[in-house]
Amino acid sequence: MTLIRVPLIAMTSFALAFAAGCGDDGTASSSETSTGATETTGDASDTEGTSGGTETTGGTDTTGDTDTDGTTGGGQSWPSPDDAPSYDGDAYAGMQIYDVEAGLWLDELALMEGLDPVRLVFVGEQHETPAIHELQRWTLERLLLRHGNVTLAMEHFQADEQDVIDAYLAGDIDSSTFESMSDPWNGYAMYWKQLVDTMKIAERPVVGLNVPNEALDGIYASFPTPPLDVFNGWDASFQYDAYVAPRPLMSWDDTYQGYFEGSYDYDSHGKDWGLTYEEALDYFTALALIRDDTMGYHIARVLETTEDRVLMVGGDWHVQTGIATPDSVTKFTAEGDYRLITTATAGTFDTIKAASYAERAYADYILVYDPI
């Protein structure tokens, strides 16, 4: 196994290197991408671990007869993790990249080449896990360096806060004002700020995806009316009309509800509401669908109205298998072909690699790491 470590680089170096590595069209130059340069952003927390020329030693060149689906143009793959490169960061060590379909270990260039054919990439997370959020930033930085025209789409902001997000990225408000006005998830500064600040440095958009809390409050206030009945009753005069998916939403299918049921906890959600298990399952499946379709709609809008690539970060449940948010995107655009990335520790890798639902693997790629 080749261990890749590079010196720490300050946040400002990312902006300089990003500009130097991009041509007039915003795409990374061939020399930049072939070396796999590392850049850093975030709360002055620098990323270590990117590949240099040494990572290509001993691997299979995936140019031509590819060992990995969609991987061409110089990336390397290995049958054994012992031979593949690994990457270290501040919160993780020994990260390696696994191609689920091919059953091969990749270098970072092969991963980027595997993502090239699509405009939409999802990176799932176990919320509030430092190593995973740093790996999301690792992926985001490399997409920015390779393509430039990337939009970051986030579960962690409500869609009606978009004007505040835009104001922060434009430099019109400072960080503390932004955090007080944008109502991000608890723990934003510790876990997700590094992603937003990466985009601020790169001067690229961030899109808030989630259903406004006030809209959800309206659904809860109408209990026991089914959530979809409430949602589909909102017309164009609804205050949050522009921030939720177009109505009417179609109900879920058996695959969606079966996938949801695998993580549903009746004791915590519905048992004390006087609902039977079946009634509660339907109620909370509907809430999940409203979130997924709203997030999918906002992603689709970016794909339809720009030429950007989109990196979406959100909970693993919304990402894994593609049944939830990824498939929701395809309801609103024909541009919704996607790739899925999830994470695993060395201890959970075999389980994640083997896992599937409705004959769909959890992800196309797994970033396997040891937390620090």
FIZA-493642 format. One record per residue (C-alpha): residue number from 1; residue in one letter; x, y, z. Coordinates in nm, 3 decimals, padded with zeros to 5 digits. Layout:
<pamars>
<margu = NUM, lokol = A, u = X, v = Y, w = Z> .
...
</pamars>
This chain:
<pamars>
<margu = 1, lokol = M, u = 00.000, v = 00.000, w = 00.000> .
<margu = 2, lokol = T, u = 00.135, v = 00.339, w = -00.098> .
<margu = 3, lokol = L, u = 00.080, v = 00.602, w = 00.170> .
<margu = 4, lokol = I, u = 00.023, v = 00.948, w = 00.029> .
<margu = 5, lokol = R, u = 00.103, v = 01.245, w = 00.248> .
<margu = 6, lokol = V, u = 00.182, v = 01.600, w = 00.147> .
<margu = 7, lokol = P, u = 00.269, v = 01.913, w = 00.346> .
<margu = 8, lokol = L, u = -00.014, v = 02.116, w = 00.493> .
<margu = 9, lokol = I, u = -00.132, v = 02.399, w = 00.271> .
<margu = 10, lokol = A, u = -00.305, v = 02.714, w = 00.397> .
<margu = 11, lokol = M, u = -00.659, v = 02.802, w = 00.294> .
<margu = 12, lokol = T, u = -00.546, v = 03.084, w = 00.072> .
<margu = 13, lokol = S, u = -00.329, v = 02.843, w = -00.125> .
<margu = 14, lokol = F, u = -00.643, v = 02.666, w = -00.241> .
<margu = 15, lokol = A, u = -00.769, v = 02.982, w = -00.410> .
<margu = 16, lokol = L, u = -00.435, v = 03.044, w = -00.578> .
<margu = 17, lokol = A, u = -00.392, v = 02.686, w = -00.690> .
<margu = 18, lokol = F, u = -00.754, v = 02.667, w = -00.804> .
<margu = 19, lokol = A, u = -00.710, v = 02.972, w = -01.025> .
<margu = 20, lokol = A, u = -00.378, v = 02.847, w = -01.160> .
<margu = 21, lokol = G, u = -00.516, v = 02.502, w = -01.234> .
<margu = 22, lokol = C, u = -00.819, v = 02.621, w = -01.430> .
<margu = 23, lokol = G, u = -00.837, v = 02.738, w = -01.785> .
<margu = 24, lokol = D, u = -01.063, v = 03.011, w = -01.914> .
<margu = 25, lokol = D, u = -01.357, v = 02.771, w = -01.926> .
<margu = 26, lokol = G, u = -01.321, v = 02.687, w = -01.558> .
<margu = 27, lokol = T, u = -01.191, v = 02.334, w = -01.614> .
<margu = 28, lokol = A, u = -00.875, v = 02.210, w = -01.452> .
<margu = 29, lokol = S, u = -00.573, v = 02.192, w = -01.676> .
<margu = 30, lokol = S, u = -00.441, v = 01.851, w = -01.773> .
<margu = 31, lokol = S, u = -00.120, v = 01.906, w = -01.583> .
<margu = 32, lokol = E, u = -00.314, v = 01.988, w = -01.266> .
<margu = 33, lokol = T, u = -00.538, v = 01.686, w = -01.279> .
<margu = 34, lokol = S, u = -00.266, v = 01.443, w = -01.379> .
<margu = 35, lokol = T, u = -00.066, v = 01.526, w = -01.069> .
<margu = 36, lokol = G, u = -00.369, v = 01.517, w = -00.843> .
<margu = 37, lokol = A, u = -00.275, v = 01.837, w = -00.664> .
<margu = 38, lokol = T, u = -00.408, v = 01.889, w = -00.312> .
<margu = 39, lokol = E, u = -00.571, v = 02.214, w = -00.211> .
<margu = 40, lokol = T, u = -00.724, v = 02.300, w = 00.123> .
<margu = 41, lokol = T, u = -01.013, v = 02.498, w = 00.268> .
<margu = 42, lokol = G, u = -01.230, v = 02.512, w = 00.576> .
<margu = 43, lokol = D, u = -01.175, v = 02.643, w = 00.923> .
<margu = 44, lokol = A, u = -00.803, v = 02.668, w = 00.856> .
<margu = 45, lokol = S, u = -00.804, v = 02.290, w = 00.885> .
<margu = 46, lokol = D, u = -00.584, v = 02.171, w = 00.604> .
<margu = 47, lokol = T, u = -00.629, v = 01.846, w = 00.420> .
<margu = 48, lokol = E, u = -00.340, v = 01.609, w = 00.392> .
<margu = 49, lokol = G, u = -00.331, v = 01.329, w = 00.149> .
<margu = 50, lokol = T, u = -00.333, v = 01.350, w = -00.223> .
<margu = 51, lokol = S, u = -00.168, v = 01.146, w = -00.488> .
<margu = 52, lokol = G, u = 00.144, v = 01.243, w = -00.668> .
<margu = 53, lokol = G, u = 00.331, v = 01.057, w = -00.938> .
<margu = 54, lokol = T, u = 00.418, v = 00.774, w = -00.700> .
<margu = 55, lokol = E, u = 00.058, v = 00.655, w = -00.680> .
<margu = 56, lokol = T, u = 00.067, v = 00.520, w = -01.035> .
<margu = 57, lokol = T, u = 00.333, v = 00.268, w = -00.955> .
<margu = 58, lokol = G, u = 00.228, v = -00.095, w = -00.969> .
<margu = 59, lokol = G, u = -00.135, v = -00.041, w = -01.065> .
<margu = 60, lokol = T, u = -00.332, v = -00.128, w = -01.375> .
<margu = 61, lokol = D, u = -00.363, v = 00.161, w = -01.619> .
<margu = 62, lokol = T, u = -00.733, v = 00.193, w = -01.685> .
<margu = 63, lokol = T, u = -00.688, v = 00.360, w = -02.022> .
<margu = 64, lokol = G, u = -00.830, v = 00.153, w = -02.304> .
<margu = 65, lokol = D, u = -00.956, v = -00.181, w = -02.175> .
<margu = 66, lokol = T, u = -01.089, v = -00.051, w = -01.848> .
<margu = 67, lokol = D, u = -01.081, v = -00.242, w = -01.525> .
<margu = 68, lokol = T, u = -01.329, v = 00.003, w = -01.373> .
<margu = 69, lokol = D, u = -01.653, v = 00.102, w = -01.536> .
<margu = 70, lokol = G, u = -01.624, v = 00.455, w = -01.670> .
<margu = 71, lokol = T, u = -01.263, v = 00.489, w = -01.557> .
<margu = 72, lokol = T, u = -01.035, v = 00.592, w = -01.843> .
<margu = 73, lokol = G, u = -00.748, v = 00.822, w = -01.917> .
<margu = 74, lokol = G, u = -00.470, v = 00.732, w = -01.677> .
<margu = 75, lokol = G, u = -00.623, v = 00.643, w = -01.342> .
<margu = 76, lokol = Q, u = -00.493, v = 00.328, w = -01.177> .
<margu = 77, lokol = S, u = -00.666, v = 00.029, w = -01.017> .
<margu = 78, lokol = W, u = -00.551, v = -00.262, w = -00.804> .
<margu = 79, lokol = P, u = -00.712, v = -00.592, w = -00.706> .
<margu = 80, lokol = S, u = -00.564, v = -00.571, w = -00.355> .
<margu = 81, lokol = P, u = -00.578, v = -00.280, w = -00.112> .
<margu = 82, lokol = D, u = -00.224, v = -00.370, w = -00.010> .
<margu = 83, lokol = D, u = -00.102, v = -00.233, w = -00.343> .
<margu = 84, lokol = A, u = -00.333, v = 00.067, w = -00.375> .
<margu = 85, lokol = P, u = -00.252, v = 00.417, w = -00.246> .
<margu = 86, lokol = S, u = -00.402, v = 00.551, w = 00.074> .
<margu = 87, lokol = Y, u = -00.469, v = 00.907, w = 00.184> .
<margu = 88, lokol = D, u = -00.440, v = 01.075, w = 00.523> .
<margu = 89, lokol = G, u = -00.628, v = 01.377, w = 00.657> .
<margu = 90, lokol = D, u = -00.673, v = 01.553, w = 00.987> .
<margu = 91, lokol = A, u = -00.963, v = 01.333, w = 01.103> .
<margu = 92, lokol = Y, u = -00.890, v = 01.013, w = 00.912> .
<margu = 93, lokol = A, u = -00.597, v = 00.794, w = 00.816> .
<margu = 94, lokol = G, u = -00.535, v = 00.537, w = 00.547> .
<margu = 95, lokol = M, u = -00.835, v = 00.624, w = 00.329> .
<margu = 96, lokol = Q, u = -00.866, v = 00.403, w = 00.024> .
<margu = 97, lokol = I, u = -01.111, v = 00.413, w = -00.265> .
<margu = 98, lokol = Y, u = -01.312, v = 00.104, w = -00.360> .
<margu = 99, lokol = D, u = -01.504, v = 00.061, w = -00.686> .
<margu = 100, lokol = V, u = -01.801, v = -00.158, w = -00.591> .
<margu = 101, lokol = E, u = -01.899, v = -00.282, w = -00.937> .
<margu = 102, lokol = A, u = -01.545, v = -00.355, w = -01.051> .
<margu = 103, lokol = G, u = -01.426, v = -00.492, w = -00.717> .
<margu = 104, lokol = L, u = -01.106, v = -00.291, w = -00.748> .
<margu = 105, lokol = W, u = -00.917, v = -00.032, w = -00.545> .
<margu = 106, lokol = L, u = -00.854, v = 00.301, w = -00.716> .
<margu = 107, lokol = D, u = -00.632, v = 00.602, w = -00.698> .
<margu = 108, lokol = E, u = -00.796, v = 00.942, w = -00.682> .
<margu = 109, lokol = L, u = -00.752, v = 01.006, w = -01.055> .
<margu = 110, lokol = A, u = -00.941, v = 00.686, w = -01.136> .
<margu = 111, lokol = L, u = -01.220, v = 00.799, w = -00.903> .
<margu = 112, lokol = M, u = -01.243, v = 01.136, w = -01.075> .
<margu = 113, lokol = E, u = -01.250, v = 00.966, w = -01.414> .
<margu = 114, lokol = G, u = -01.529, v = 00.741, w = -01.292> .
<margu = 115, lokol = L, u = -01.730, v = 01.051, w = -01.201> .
<margu = 116, lokol = D, u = -01.658, v = 01.233, w = -01.528> .
<margu = 117, lokol = P, u = -01.950, v = 01.091, w = -01.733> .
<margu = 118, lokol = V, u = -02.216, v = 01.235, w = -01.501> .
<margu = 119, lokol = R, u = -02.304, v = 01.583, w = -01.378> .
<margu = 120, lokol = L, u = -02.444, v = 01.469, w = -01.044> .
<margu = 121, lokol = V, u = -02.253, v = 01.308, w = -00.757> .
<margu = 122, lokol = F, u = -02.390, v = 01.224, w = -00.413> .
<margu = 123, lokol = V, u = -02.165, v = 01.183, w = -00.110> .
<margu = 124, lokol = G, u = -02.349, v = 01.032, w = 00.185> .
<margu = 125, lokol = E, u = -02.269, v = 01.089, w = 00.548> .
<margu = 126, lokol = Q, u = -02.323, v = 00.969, w = 00.898> .
<margu = 127, lokol = H, u = -02.412, v = 01.306, w = 01.047> .
<margu = 128, lokol = E, u = -02.163, v = 01.480, w = 01.274> .
<margu = 129, lokol = T, u = -01.873, v = 01.247, w = 01.195> .
<margu = 130, lokol = P, u = -01.557, v = 01.457, w = 01.149> .
<margu = 131, lokol = A, u = -01.374, v = 01.212, w = 00.924> .
<margu = 132, lokol = I, u = -01.669, v = 01.180, w = 00.687> .
<margu = 133, lokol = H, u = -01.721, v = 01.554, w = 00.652> .
<margu = 134, lokol = E, u = -01.353, v = 01.598, w = 00.580> .
<margu = 135, lokol = L, u = -01.381, v = 01.327, w = 00.314> .
<margu = 136, lokol = Q, u = -01.675, v = 01.515, w = 00.163> .
<margu = 137, lokol = R, u = -01.448, v = 01.818, w = 00.142> .
<margu = 138, lokol = W, u = -01.172, v = 01.601, w = -00.006> .
<margu = 139, lokol = T, u = -01.408, v = 01.495, w = -00.284> .
<margu = 140, lokol = L, u = -01.544, v = 01.846, w = -00.337> .
<margu = 141, lokol = E, u = -01.198, v = 01.998, w = -00.370> .
<margu = 142, lokol = R, u = -01.097, v = 01.746, w = -00.632> .
<margu = 143, lokol = L, u = -01.412, v = 01.801, w = -00.836> .
<margu = 144, lokol = L, u = -01.350, v = 02.176, w = -00.824> .
<margu = 145, lokol = L, u = -00.993, v = 02.133, w = -00.938> .
<margu = 146, lokol = R, u = -01.092, v = 01.898, w = -01.218> .
<margu = 147, lokol = H, u = -01.400, v = 02.076, w = -01.350> .
<margu = 148, lokol = G, u = -01.440, v = 02.416, w = -01.185> .
<margu = 149, lokol = N, u = -01.811, v = 02.455, w = -01.262> .
<margu = 150, lokol = V, u = -01.941, v = 02.276, w = -00.953> .
<margu = 151, lokol = T, u = -02.243, v = 02.362, w = -00.738> .
<margu = 152, lokol = L, u = -02.262, v = 02.224, w = -00.385> .
<margu = 153, lokol = A, u = -02.611, v = 02.111, w = -00.284> .
<margu = 154, lokol = M, u = -02.672, v = 02.061, w = 00.089> .
<margu = 155, lokol = E, u = -02.939, v = 01.889, w = 00.296> .
<margu = 156, lokol = H, u = -02.830, v = 02.103, w = 00.590> .
<margu = 157, lokol = F, u = -02.996, v = 02.429, w = 00.482> .
<margu = 158, lokol = Q, u = -03.363, v = 02.500, w = 00.419> .
<margu = 159, lokol = A, u = -03.437, v = 02.616, w = 00.066> .
<margu = 160, lokol = D, u = -03.590, v = 02.945, w = 00.181> .
<margu = 161, lokol = E, u = -03.253, v = 03.053, w = 00.322> .
<margu = 162, lokol = Q, u = -03.099, v = 03.075, w = -00.026> .
<margu = 163, lokol = D, u = -03.077, v = 03.454, w = -00.029> .
<margu = 164, lokol = V, u = -02.875, v = 03.445, w = 00.293> .
<margu = 165, lokol = I, u = -02.645, v = 03.175, w = 00.154> .
<margu = 166, lokol = D, u = -02.589, v = 03.383, w = -00.159> .
<margu = 167, lokol = A, u = -02.515, v = 03.695, w = 00.045> .
<margu = 168, lokol = Y, u = -02.247, v = 03.514, w = 00.246> .
<margu = 169, lokol = L, u = -02.081, v = 03.367, w = -00.061> .
<margu = 170, lokol = A, u = -02.079, v = 03.713, w = -00.222> .
<margu = 171, lokol = G, u = -01.908, v = 03.863, w = 00.084> .
<margu = 172, lokol = D, u = -02.203, v = 04.085, w = 00.171> .
<margu = 173, lokol = I, u = -02.233, v = 03.944, w = 00.524> .
<margu = 174, lokol = D, u = -01.977, v = 03.793, w = 00.758> .
<margu = 175, lokol = S, u = -01.966, v = 03.441, w = 00.892> .
<margu = 176, lokol = S, u = -02.133, v = 03.512, w = 01.225> .
<margu = 177, lokol = T, u = -02.418, v = 03.700, w = 01.058> .
<margu = 178, lokol = F, u = -02.460, v = 03.420, w = 00.808> .
<margu = 179, lokol = E, u = -02.480, v = 03.154, w = 01.076> .
<margu = 180, lokol = S, u = -02.730, v = 03.354, w = 01.279> .
<margu = 181, lokol = M, u = -02.956, v = 03.424, w = 00.979> .
<margu = 182, lokol = S, u = -02.938, v = 03.105, w = 00.772> .
<margu = 183, lokol = D, u = -03.065, v = 02.860, w = 01.036> .
<margu = 184, lokol = P, u = -02.819, v = 02.581, w = 00.948> .
<margu = 185, lokol = W, u = -02.820, v = 02.247, w = 01.123> .
<margu = 186, lokol = N, u = -02.682, v = 02.231, w = 01.475> .
<margu = 187, lokol = G, u = -02.309, v = 02.167, w = 01.457> .
<margu = 188, lokol = Y, u = -02.269, v = 02.358, w = 01.131> .
<margu = 189, lokol = A, u = -01.949, v = 02.534, w = 01.236> .
<margu = 190, lokol = M, u = -01.782, v = 02.210, w = 01.339> .
<margu = 191, lokol = Y, u = -01.891, v = 01.984, w = 01.055> .
<margu = 192, lokol = W, u = -02.024, v = 02.161, w = 00.744> .
<margu = 193, lokol = K, u = -01.872, v = 02.509, w = 00.748> .
<margu = 194, lokol = Q, u = -01.560, v = 02.373, w = 00.580> .
<margu = 195, lokol = L, u = -01.769, v = 02.275, w = 00.276> .
<margu = 196, lokol = V, u = -01.939, v = 02.613, w = 00.245> .
<margu = 197, lokol = D, u = -01.610, v = 02.797, w = 00.288> .
<margu = 198, lokol = T, u = -01.452, v = 02.580, w = 00.020> .
<margu = 199, lokol = M, u = -01.717, v = 02.709, w = -00.218> .
<margu = 200, lokol = K, u = -01.676, v = 03.067, w = -00.098> .
<margu = 201, lokol = I, u = -01.305, v = 03.055, w = -00.176> .
<margu = 202, lokol = A, u = -01.373, v = 02.897, w = -00.515> .
<margu = 203, lokol = E, u = -01.650, v = 03.153, w = -00.584> .
<margu = 204, lokol = R, u = -01.897, v = 02.876, w = -00.661> .
<margu = 205, lokol = P, u = -02.264, v = 02.837, w = -00.559> .
<margu = 206, lokol = V, u = -02.413, v = 02.654, w = -00.263> .
<margu = 207, lokol = V, u = -02.779, v = 02.551, w = -00.280> .
<margu = 208, lokol = G, u = -02.996, v = 02.481, w = 00.023> .
<margu = 209, lokol = L, u = -03.223, v = 02.185, w = -00.046> .
<margu = 210, lokol = N, u = -03.442, v = 02.109, w = 00.251> .
<margu = 211, lokol = V, u = -03.809, v = 02.175, w = 00.319> .
<margu = 212, lokol = P, u = -03.862, v = 02.497, w = 00.519> .
<margu = 213, lokol = N, u = -03.933, v = 02.425, w = 00.884> .
<margu = 214, lokol = E, u = -04.245, v = 02.640, w = 00.868> .
<margu = 215, lokol = A, u = -04.386, v = 02.421, w = 00.592> .
<margu = 216, lokol = L, u = -04.321, v = 02.108, w = 00.796> .
<margu = 217, lokol = D, u = -04.481, v = 02.273, w = 01.097> .
<margu = 218, lokol = G, u = -04.793, v = 02.322, w = 00.887> .
<margu = 219, lokol = I, u = -04.801, v = 01.950, w = 00.810> .
<margu = 220, lokol = Y, u = -04.759, v = 01.852, w = 01.174> .
<margu = 221, lokol = A, u = -05.026, v = 02.103, w = 01.280> .
<margu = 222, lokol = S, u = -05.272, v = 01.930, w = 01.046> .
<margu = 223, lokol = F, u = -05.225, v = 01.587, w = 01.207> .
<margu = 224, lokol = P, u = -05.386, v = 01.337, w = 01.162> .
<margu = 225, lokol = T, u = -05.445, v = 01.451, w = 00.804> .
<margu = 226, lokol = P, u = -05.199, v = 01.254, w = 00.586> .
<margu = 227, lokol = P, u = -04.889, v = 01.461, w = 00.500> .
<margu = 228, lokol = L, u = -04.934, v = 01.427, w = 00.124> .
<margu = 229, lokol = D, u = -05.292, v = 01.553, w = 00.150> .
<margu = 230, lokol = V, u = -05.167, v = 01.866, w = 00.326> .
<margu = 231, lokol = F, u = -04.871, v = 01.910, w = 00.092> .
<margu = 232, lokol = N, u = -05.073, v = 01.863, w = -00.226> .
<margu = 233, lokol = G, u = -05.331, v = 02.111, w = -00.096> .
<margu = 234, lokol = W, u = -05.082, v = 02.398, w = -00.108> .
<margu = 235, lokol = D, u = -05.139, v = 02.615, w = -00.416> .
<margu = 236, lokol = A, u = -04.930, v = 02.890, w = -00.574> .
<margu = 237, lokol = S, u = -05.036, v = 03.135, w = -00.303> .
<margu = 238, lokol = F, u = -04.866, v = 02.926, w = -00.034> .
<margu = 239, lokol = Q, u = -04.592, v = 03.132, w = 00.132> .
<margu = 240, lokol = Y, u = -04.329, v = 02.864, w = 00.070> .
<margu = 241, lokol = D, u = -04.451, v = 02.759, w = -00.274> .
<margu = 242, lokol = A, u = -04.115, v = 02.825, w = -00.443> .
<margu = 243, lokol = Y, u = -03.921, v = 02.631, w = -00.181> .
<margu = 244, lokol = V, u = -04.096, v = 02.294, w = -00.198> .
<margu = 245, lokol = A, u = -04.145, v = 02.045, w = -00.480> .
<margu = 246, lokol = P, u = -04.423, v = 02.113, w = -00.732> .
<margu = 247, lokol = R, u = -04.760, v = 01.969, w = -00.645> .
<margu = 248, lokol = P, u = -04.915, v = 01.723, w = -00.669> .
<margu = 249, lokol = L, u = -04.658, v = 01.470, w = -00.555> .
<margu = 250, lokol = M, u = -04.732, v = 01.111, w = -00.641> .
<margu = 251, lokol = S, u = -04.734, v = 00.864, w = -00.355> .
<margu = 252, lokol = W, u = -04.443, v = 00.630, w = -00.290> .
<margu = 253, lokol = D, u = -04.406, v = 00.283, w = -00.435> .
<margu = 254, lokol = D, u = -04.337, v = -00.039, w = -00.245> .
<margu = 255, lokol = T, u = -03.964, v = -00.014, w = -00.309> .
<margu = 256, lokol = Y, u = -03.940, v = 00.331, w = -00.153> .
<margu = 257, lokol = Q, u = -04.146, v = 00.239, w = 00.151> .
<margu = 258, lokol = G, u = -03.960, v = -00.088, w = 00.197> .
<margu = 259, lokol = Y, u = -03.630, v = 00.098, w = 00.189> .
<margu = 260, lokol = F, u = -03.763, v = 00.352, w = 00.437> .
<margu = 261, lokol = E, u = -03.898, v = 00.083, w = 00.667> .
<margu = 262, lokol = G, u = -03.552, v = -00.067, w = 00.703> .
<margu = 263, lokol = S, u = -03.449, v = 00.232, w = 00.914> .
<margu = 264, lokol = Y, u = -03.787, v = 00.326, w = 01.062> .
<margu = 265, lokol = D, u = -03.826, v = 00.323, w = 01.442> .
<margu = 266, lokol = Y, u = -04.192, v = 00.297, w = 01.542> .
<margu = 267, lokol = D, u = -04.116, v = 00.344, w = 01.913> .
<margu = 268, lokol = S, u = -03.968, v = 00.688, w = 01.844> .
<margu = 269, lokol = H, u = -04.193, v = 00.794, w = 01.557> .
<margu = 270, lokol = G, u = -04.563, v = 00.729, w = 01.584> .
<margu = 271, lokol = K, u = -04.624, v = 00.482, w = 01.864> .
<margu = 272, lokol = D, u = -04.705, v = 00.758, w = 02.112> .
<margu = 273, lokol = W, u = -04.919, v = 00.941, w = 01.857> .
<margu = 274, lokol = G, u = -05.200, v = 00.687, w = 01.880> .
<margu = 275, lokol = L, u = -05.114, v = 00.542, w = 01.538> .
<margu = 276, lokol = T, u = -05.091, v = 00.177, w = 01.449> .
<margu = 277, lokol = Y, u = -04.760, v = 00.061, w = 01.304> .
<margu = 278, lokol = E, u = -04.901, v = 00.067, w = 00.951> .
<margu = 279, lokol = E, u = -05.052, v = 00.414, w = 00.995> .
<margu = 280, lokol = A, u = -04.730, v = 00.551, w = 01.141> .
<margu = 281, lokol = L, u = -04.520, v = 00.391, w = 00.869> .
<margu = 282, lokol = D, u = -04.735, v = 00.557, w = 00.603> .
<margu = 283, lokol = Y, u = -04.724, v = 00.893, w = 00.782> .
<margu = 284, lokol = F, u = -04.346, v = 00.902, w = 00.813> .
<margu = 285, lokol = T, u = -04.286, v = 00.753, w = 00.470> .
<margu = 286, lokol = A, u = -04.483, v = 01.049, w = 00.333> .
<margu = 287, lokol = L, u = -04.269, v = 01.296, w = 00.527> .
<margu = 288, lokol = A, u = -03.953, v = 01.131, w = 00.394> .
<margu = 289, lokol = L, u = -04.088, v = 01.146, w = 00.039> .
<margu = 290, lokol = I, u = -04.172, v = 01.516, w = 00.073> .
<margu = 291, lokol = R, u = -03.814, v = 01.584, w = 00.181> .
<margu = 292, lokol = D, u = -03.660, v = 01.368, w = -00.091> .
<margu = 293, lokol = D, u = -03.873, v = 01.511, w = -00.369> .
<margu = 294, lokol = T, u = -03.811, v = 01.867, w = -00.252> .
<margu = 295, lokol = M, u = -03.436, v = 01.811, w = -00.239> .
<margu = 296, lokol = G, u = -03.447, v = 01.631, w = -00.572> .
<margu = 297, lokol = Y, u = -03.645, v = 01.916, w = -00.727> .
<margu = 298, lokol = H, u = -03.392, v = 02.180, w = -00.622> .
<margu = 299, lokol = I, u = -03.104, v = 01.969, w = -00.755> .
<margu = 300, lokol = A, u = -03.292, v = 01.921, w = -01.083> .
<margu = 301, lokol = R, u = -03.338, v = 02.298, w = -01.111> .
<margu = 302, lokol = V, u = -02.961, v = 02.348, w = -01.101> .
<margu = 303, lokol = L, u = -02.908, v = 02.081, w = -01.366> .
<margu = 304, lokol = E, u = -03.181, v = 02.229, w = -01.586> .
<margu = 305, lokol = T, u = -03.087, v = 02.597, w = -01.556> .
<margu = 306, lokol = T, u = -02.705, v = 02.576, w = -01.555> .
<margu = 307, lokol = E, u = -02.429, v = 02.367, w = -01.707> .
<margu = 308, lokol = D, u = -02.284, v = 02.299, w = -01.363> .
<margu = 309, lokol = R, u = -02.193, v = 01.970, w = -01.211> .
<margu = 310, lokol = V, u = -02.359, v = 01.916, w = -00.874> .
<margu = 311, lokol = L, u = -02.214, v = 01.755, w = -00.563> .
<margu = 312, lokol = M, u = -02.485, v = 01.677, w = -00.310> .
<margu = 313, lokol = V, u = -02.400, v = 01.604, w = 00.052> .
<margu = 314, lokol = G, u = -02.661, v = 01.451, w = 00.278> .
<margu = 315, lokol = G, u = -02.742, v = 01.166, w = 00.508> .
<margu = 316, lokol = D, u = -02.654, v = 00.815, w = 00.400> .
<margu = 317, lokol = W, u = -03.019, v = 00.711, w = 00.407> .
<margu = 318, lokol = H, u = -03.103, v = 00.974, w = 00.145> .
<margu = 319, lokol = V, u = -02.803, v = 00.873, w = -00.070> .
<margu = 320, lokol = Q, u = -02.733, v = 00.500, w = -00.044> .
<margu = 321, lokol = T, u = -02.890, v = 00.280, w = -00.316> .
<margu = 322, lokol = G, u = -03.017, v = 00.590, w = -00.498> .
<margu = 323, lokol = I, u = -03.377, v = 00.505, w = -00.406> .
<margu = 324, lokol = A, u = -03.440, v = 00.825, w = -00.208> .
<margu = 325, lokol = T, u = -03.305, v = 01.166, w = -00.314> .
<margu = 326, lokol = P, u = -03.111, v = 01.052, w = -00.625> .
<margu = 327, lokol = D, u = -03.416, v = 00.891, w = -00.783> .
<margu = 328, lokol = S, u = -03.624, v = 01.193, w = -00.685> .
<margu = 329, lokol = V, u = -03.401, v = 01.409, w = -00.906> .
<margu = 330, lokol = T, u = -03.495, v = 01.199, w = -01.207> .
<margu = 331, lokol = K, u = -03.863, v = 01.284, w = -01.154> .
<margu = 332, lokol = F, u = -03.788, v = 01.644, w = -01.248> .
<margu = 333, lokol = T, u = -03.514, v = 01.625, w = -01.512> .
<margu = 334, lokol = A, u = -03.367, v = 01.397, w = -01.775> .
<margu = 335, lokol = E, u = -03.023, v = 01.523, w = -01.668> .
<margu = 336, lokol = G, u = -03.027, v = 01.322, w = -01.347> .
<margu = 337, lokol = D, u = -02.777, v = 01.043, w = -01.419> .
<margu = 338, lokol = Y, u = -02.568, v = 01.013, w = -01.105> .
<margu = 339, lokol = R, u = -02.292, v = 00.837, w = -00.912> .
<margu = 340, lokol = L, u = -02.307, v = 00.749, w = -00.543> .
<margu = 341, lokol = I, u = -02.024, v = 00.767, w = -00.289> .
<margu = 342, lokol = T, u = -02.051, v = 00.643, w = 00.066> .
<margu = 343, lokol = T, u = -01.799, v = 00.580, w = 00.342> .
<margu = 344, lokol = A, u = -01.701, v = 00.293, w = 00.566> .
<margu = 345, lokol = T, u = -01.446, v = 00.221, w = 00.832> .
<margu = 346, lokol = A, u = -01.224, v = -00.082, w = 00.801> .
<margu = 347, lokol = G, u = -01.460, v = -00.253, w = 01.044> .
<margu = 348, lokol = T, u = -01.779, v = -00.181, w = 00.847> .
<margu = 349, lokol = F, u = -01.642, v = -00.209, w = 00.495> .
<margu = 350, lokol = D, u = -01.738, v = -00.571, w = 00.428> .
<margu = 351, lokol = T, u = -02.094, v = -00.505, w = 00.544> .
<margu = 352, lokol = I, u = -02.135, v = -00.190, w = 00.334> .
<margu = 353, lokol = K, u = -01.974, v = -00.352, w = 00.031> .
<margu = 354, lokol = A, u = -02.214, v = -00.647, w = 00.044> .
<margu = 355, lokol = A, u = -02.525, v = -00.446, w = 00.132> .
<margu = 356, lokol = S, u = -02.801, v = -00.384, w = -00.119> .
<margu = 357, lokol = Y, u = -03.172, v = -00.319, w = -00.142> .
<margu = 358, lokol = A, u = -03.394, v = -00.411, w = -00.437> .
<margu = 359, lokol = E, u = -03.080, v = -00.542, w = -00.609> .
<margu = 360, lokol = R, u = -02.916, v = -00.201, w = -00.582> .
<margu = 361, lokol = A, u = -02.575, v = -00.167, w = -00.419> .
<margu = 362, lokol = Y, u = -02.539, v = 00.098, w = -00.153> .
<margu = 363, lokol = A, u = -02.293, v = 00.300, w = -00.363> .
<margu = 364, lokol = D, u = -02.074, v = 00.306, w = -00.670> .
<margu = 365, lokol = Y, u = -01.768, v = 00.395, w = -00.464> .
<margu = 366, lokol = I, u = -01.676, v = 00.350, w = -00.099> .
<margu = 367, lokol = L, u = -01.418, v = 00.566, w = 00.078> .
<margu = 368, lokol = V, u = -01.273, v = 00.333, w = 00.340> .
<margu = 369, lokol = Y, u = -01.096, v = 00.506, w = 00.627> .
<margu = 370, lokol = D, u = -00.973, v = 00.478, w = 00.983> .
<margu = 371, lokol = P, u = -01.094, v = 00.763, w = 01.206> .
<margu = 372, lokol = I, u = -00.839, v = 00.956, w = 01.408> .
</pamars>
